Amino acid sequence: MTALPPDVRALLTAWAARPAPAVGGLTPQRVRDDELDVLALQRPPAALRSVEDVEVPGAAGPLAARLYRPREGRLPAMLFLHGGGFVIGRDGYDAPLRDLAEAGDCLLVAPGLRLAPEHPFPAAVDDALAVARWLARSAPSLGAASVSPGVGGDSSGGNLAAVTTLALTRDRIRPTFQLLIYPMLDATASSPSYDEFASGFGFSSDKARWYFDQYLSGGTDRRDPRVSPLFAGDVAGLPPTLIATAEADPLRDDGERYAERLAGAGVEVERRRYPGMIHGFFQMTGALEGARTLNHDLGAWIRARSGRPR
């Protein structure tokens, strides 16, 4: 039996008092509107040196992106790919990404990728790769340090971060590190945690499957490594990796199985399971103590991997 901290129990009780619509009645616009509720669960953001809105090259044209610079000087760069089930944009990410840039002492680049179902797979993958390759070329001109940028993301963004890291490594543009926060890595939804935490923990297994359905057009092979990095044939040579999972999350085992794959291939990988946490807690820094702990831990790990301990 999973023991939930009091703040998680209180949040789940509040959500249960206003039940969400059945998955069969979901629409992309409905989930995009509902996602804005997460803003009420965030603490005031960290004060940074600058936050700049720019355009970056995507696969099919320019994309909006935000650059978070915590202080003056040349800082290691990190590409962060937002979650949201491939359907929701980055509106709920500003405060947590300000916190992450400050905690990690890094220049954080957060693009807005094309969204499903209007732009199904492989649009988001192609955009993520285009931005990653641009950042690898352009980081010094942005005022970043000369080390190769890191790549990170949460949930569906963790999927895209894993795909991007695999592709860059094969292209000999190996990131300094990859950071995966409760990533969606298996479009077959076959991990045991999909059954163990199917409902009652905020993010349901049915909703996870619904997101994959929006992302993937009919006939897409769900075991294609660009869809499900868990099934990548060769993961040797990947950069140092941190995989953070939430204990009470249908996606928990996706990340932990991937960590085992990487370790078996000789990759330096660290797996951290956050007890009693639920999917999405990275964005809930005002409501959950575990979210604040996660932000601190991620920052310390990024600094260490970038050679910049506090």
N, C-alpha and C positions, 0 to 999 in steps of 0.2 A: 504494500500500500504506500503510495507516494505521500510524503508529509509536505504540506504546503505551508509556507510562512504566512503569518497573519495578514500581511499586506496583499499577498496574492489571493488568499481566500476572500478578503473584502472586495477586491476587484472583480473576481469571478461571481460573487454574490450580486454585486451591482449589475453586472452584465446579464445575469440570469433573470433579473427583475424586468428586463426589457428584451425579450427574446429576439434574436435575429431572424430574418426571413429564411425559409427553407432554401436549400441550395438550388432546388429546381426553379425558384422564383428570382434568382439573382440575375442582375444585369451588370455589365461593366460600369455603367455610370453609377449604379447604386453602390457598388463596392468602393468606387472612387470617392463618392460623397461620404460614405460611412468612415473611411479611413481618416478623415480629418478630425474625428473624435480623439485620435491619439494626441493631438496638440494639447489637450487638457491634462494629459498625463506626463507632461515634460516640465522639467525645471527650467528656470531662466537660463539662457545659454551663456557660455563663457564669453568674455570680452576678448576679441582677437585684434591683431594689428590691422587686418583688412579682410573684407569679404567682397569678392569681385565677381560680377556676372559677365561671362564671356561667351563667345561662340567657338566651338571646336569642330573639327571635321568628322562627320559620321560617314557611314557607308553610302548613304543616299542623299547627302547634303548636310549643311551645318546643323549642329545640335547646340542647345543651350546648356551651359555648364556653370558651376559655381566653384570659385577658387577660395579656399580658406587658408589664410596665412596667420599663424598665431603670433609671430614676432618678426622683427627685422632679421636679415642675414640669410645665408643660403641654407635651406632646410631640405632634408630628404623628401622626395615626393611620393605620394600614394594615390593611386586611382581607386575611388570607392564607387561600386556599382550598387545602386539602391535596390531594395526588395519591393514587394508588392505583387507577388504572383505573376509577374510579367505584364500585369494589367494596370496597376496603380503607379502613378508618377511619384516624384520625389518631394511633394509638398510637405509631407510629414517628417522630413529628415533634417531640416535646417539646424534646429537646436542640438540634436545628438551629434551631428557632424561637426559643429563648432566645438562641442565638448571633446570629440575624438581628436580633432586637429590639435587642440590645446594639450590634451593628455599625452598624445604621441609626439608632440613637438615636430610636426611635419606639415608640409604644404599639401593639403588634401584637395584633390580634383574630383568633383562629383558631377558627371554628365547626366542629362535627362535623355534616356534612350527611347526609341520608338516602342510603342505599347501594343500589346495584343488586346483584343482580337483584330483590331484594325490593321495591325502589322504583325502577322504571325511569324513563327520561327521560319527562317533564321535571322529576321531583321534585328532583333536585340543582340544576338551573337555578333552579327556583322558590325553593328554600331560599336559594341564594346571593344572589339578587336581594332577597329579603325581608331578609336580614341586612345587605346593603349599604345598603339604604334606611334601615333602622333606625340603622345606624352613622352615616350622613350626618346624620340628625336628632339623634342622641344623643351624638355625639363630645364636645361641650363638657361635658356632664354627667358624662362619664367622666373628665374632667380632661385631655382632649386639646386641642391647639391648634385655633384656629378655621378653619384651612385645610381644604379638602375632603379626606377620607381618600383615600389611595392604595389600589389594588387589585392583588393579586399572587397567584400560585399556580404550582405545578409540575405537569408532566405532565397528568393529567386535571384537576387544579386549575387549570392554565394554560388549559385549554379553558374552564372555568367563569369564570375571571377575564376572559378575552377576551370571552365572551358578556355578562358582567355589565357590563364597561366600555362595550361597544357600547350596551347598553340604558340605562345611566345617562346616557351622553352624549346620547342621543336624548331622554331625559326632562329634559335641562338640569340634571342633577346630576353634572356632569363631574368625575371623580376628578382629583386632583392629578397622578397618574401611574399607569401600569400596568406591572407587572413580570411577565414570562412566562418561566418556567424550563422548557426543553425541552418546550413545550406539545404536547398532542394536539389538533390542529386540523382534521384531515381524516379523517372516518370512512370515506371510500372507500379509505383506505390506499394512495393512488396516487403518493406521492412516491418518487423514485428511491432514496432512502436506505432505504426498506423492502426493496429488493432488495439493495443494497450491504451492509447490515448485518443480513441476515435472521436469522443465527444466529451463535453463537460469541462474543457480546459481552455476555452476561448477560441482557439483555432482548431477546427475539426478536420478529420481525415477526408470527409466528403468535400470540404471547401478546398483542400489542397488538390484533390483530383480535379475539381472544377477549374481551378487555375490552369492546370496542365492542359485541360480540354480547350481552354481559350487560346492557349499559346500554340498548340499543335494542330495543324490542319490534318484532315483525314488522310490516312496512308503513311504518316510520318512514323518511322521506326522509333519506338520509345526507348530502345536500347542503344540507339546511336549515341556515341560518346559526346557529341555536341549538344545532345538533349539530356542525356543522363551520364555525367562524368564518372559516376560510380562504375560504369562498364567500360571505361577506357582500357585499352589493351596494355599499354605501356605507360607507367607513371614514374619510371626511374628518371632521376636527374632533376626532378622538380625542386624549387627552392624551399628553404625552411618554411614550415607551415604551422599555423595555429588554427585549430578547429574548436570553436566554442559551441556547445550544445545546451539546450534547456532540458531539464529532466522530464517535465510533463509536456512533451511536444510530440505530435505524430512524426515529425521529421528527425527526431533525436537520433535514431539508428542510422539514417542516411549519412550523417556526418561522422558517426563513430565507426561505421563500416569503412568509410573512405579513409579515415585515419589509419585503420588497420592495413588497408591496401598500400598506403604510402609507406608505412613503417616496414612492411614486408619487402618493399622495393628499395629499401635503404635510404629513404627520404627522411630528413630530420623533421619530425612532426611531434607536436604537442597537442593533446586532446584535453579539453577542460569541460566537464559537465557541471552546470550550475544547479545545485539542488533546489527542487521546488519551483524552479522558474518555468515560465510558459513561453510559447512562441511569440515573438515580437517584443520581448522585454528590453532589447537594446534601445528602443525608442521611448521607454517608459521611465525616464530618469527622475521624474517628479513624483511617481507613485510607488516605485519598487526599489527597495534597498539593493536588491540583487542587480538592478540595472546600473546603479552607481558603482557597485563593485566591479561589474563587467567593464565599464568605461575606464576605471582605474587600471584594471588588469590589461586591457587591450593597449592602453597607452604605454604602460611599462614594457610590454612585449615589443611594441613597435620601436620604441626608443632603443631597446637592447639590440634588436635586429638591425637597426640603422647605425649602430655604434655610437649612440647618444644617450647613455644612461643618465637619469636625473642627477 
